[in-house]
Every structure is written in C-alpha cells, then in structure tokens.
Amino acid sequence: MEELSLHILDIAMNSIRAGATEIAVEVTEDRARNLLAFAVRDNGCGMTEEQLAQIHDPFFTTRDTRRVGLGIPLLKQTAEQAGGGLAVTSSPGQGTAVEARFELDHVDRPPLGDIAATVWTLVVTNADVEFEYRHTIDGACFEVGTAELKQTLATRSLGKPRVAGALLKYLRERERRLAEGRDAS
Amino acid sequence: MKLEDLRKMVEKMPGEELPEGGARYTVVVGMGTCGIAAGAREVLAAIIDELEGLGITDVIVTQCGCRGLCEREPLVAVTAADGEELVYADMTPERAREVVASHVGRDEPVGAYTLDAGELP
C-alpha cells in the first residue's frame, strides 16, 4: 500500500470485523522528535495471547474467505523499514490497540496520503460505529467525532449521499488547514 | 470551514429520509485489505459523488470484508430491495460511476463488469 492512510483504513476495518462499536484513530506528526505515529484503538472482541503471537505471520488469519492475512505483516515491515515499529496490544473482550511509528524524515516512509478520505470512508460506511479522530501536527490539532457530527447535523446516519459529500469537503478543508499550519486550536 | 458551516451546508439540503420499505438498492464496497489495496476507497468516493450528483437518496452505501476473490477487487455488490445481488469486479472510479448511473439510476445493470454466478467462492 502506497499510503499510510490506507493502512489506517485497513486496520480500522479489522476493528469493525472484530465487532467494535467505538474506534479511536490518532495520527501524530512531530518534527522536533522526527516522528510520525498513528494508533487505532477499538473496543472489539480482542485477541487471545495465542492469536496475538501469530498476527505478524501472513499465514495466520481468523478469516475463512482467504487463508493469508497480509495487512499487519505489511504494516510491520513498512514501519521497521522506516526506522520505526509496530506494537499491538489486545485482550479478549477488552479490545485491541495497534500503534505504528515511523521516522518522519526517513526516505522509506510512505506518505500519510489522503487521511481525510480514510476517516470519511470509515464514517460513511459504518453508520453504527462511533469514531473519534485526532490529527496533531507539531502541537496543532484537528479533532472530530461522529457523536458530535451526528448531533450537530441532526442525523442518525452520516452516510446519506449529500451529507457524506459535504462531510468529505469539510474533512479535506480541515486537513488542508492543519497541514498549512493555520489551525491553532 | 467550521463545524457550524458544515451544519449550515447540510441544513439547506432537502430531507433524505429513506422511503417506507427501505432502500431501493444497497451498494456494498469490498473493504478488506485486498479491496483497499486495489483502490476501494477511491471507488467508494466516486460512488457517493455520483449518487449525490444524480440526486439519488434512496440508496444505502456500506462496506464488507474480503469475499475470497482478491484478484478481482475492488468488488462492488448492488443488491435490490428484493434481495437480488449483482457483483461487479475490477472496479475503477470511472466504472463505478457508470454502474451507479445505469444500474442504480436507471435499473439497467452493466453486464460488462458483472461476475458470473459461480465466480465467487
């Protein structure tokens, strides 16, 4: 995958397959620490110690449609090649946290890519899941949550085409402002 | 744009409650690792943009995991209210727009991109 934001989408979709009803996505870019990190935390079914020990193995998967699970092994390899690493913590019934770290200026670090489109995809295709998203760049932060969005927009589903279209424009603009350093909040 | 501006934008839109009896079609985009790596996110964006452009509101768009046909991703399934499902393979944003306009918009499936019965595992 060419963008870290696609890995984030992939990991969060794992959370949804794990039955999560609440998912937090956090992205941090910090030039002073030469760090790009992201975390996906969920309240899904979690994994046993035995399952957790096997998730870096591409030939381990809990799915029955395909016998090779590539998402986590690929992300781990990408993180390690970019001077960072991957940490997965989980316990049955408690949920799972996936945290990836990269050296911000490493030549082999893929770009973050279209993170607005990733957050939007998660929100509009999973009406029953509540998301919290926070993106911090050198201390400036953009935060948004589906509970607040639904309340503000007086809708139960953010996936209706016109609402979804407006939401993508909103997320793109807020991300652009954050990247340009224009969001002080 | 502030959250308040987004609210004003959405407020001006006509009501979008689903008709009685539910959605006319459900559109499902494959969002397993295989689908995502093949471009499912951009296919989804094209589908919603096309629905919005055509003013179609009686449709639900959602996602599913890997269906075991990774090499034909992105897959997009269109299911009618009566449960009949057609699965489109090798979707691109352009092809997905065609499927929305024809199948969802005019009830005319696009035979060129559909999987045959039995192709799905």
Interface residues (C-beta under 8 A of the other chain):
Chain A: M1 L6 L9 D10 M13 R17 R63 T65 R66 G69 L70 G71 D114 A117 T118 W120 T121 V124 T125 N126 A127 V144 E148 L149 T152 L153 T155 G159 K160 P161 R162 V163 A164 G165 A166 L167 L168 K169 Y170 E173 R174
Chain B: M1 L3 E4 D5 L6 R7 M9 V10 M13 E16 V29 M31 G32 T33 C34 I36 A37 R41 E42 L44 A45 I48 D49 L51 E52 I56 T57 V59 I60 V61 T62 Q63 G65 C66 R67 G68 C70 P121
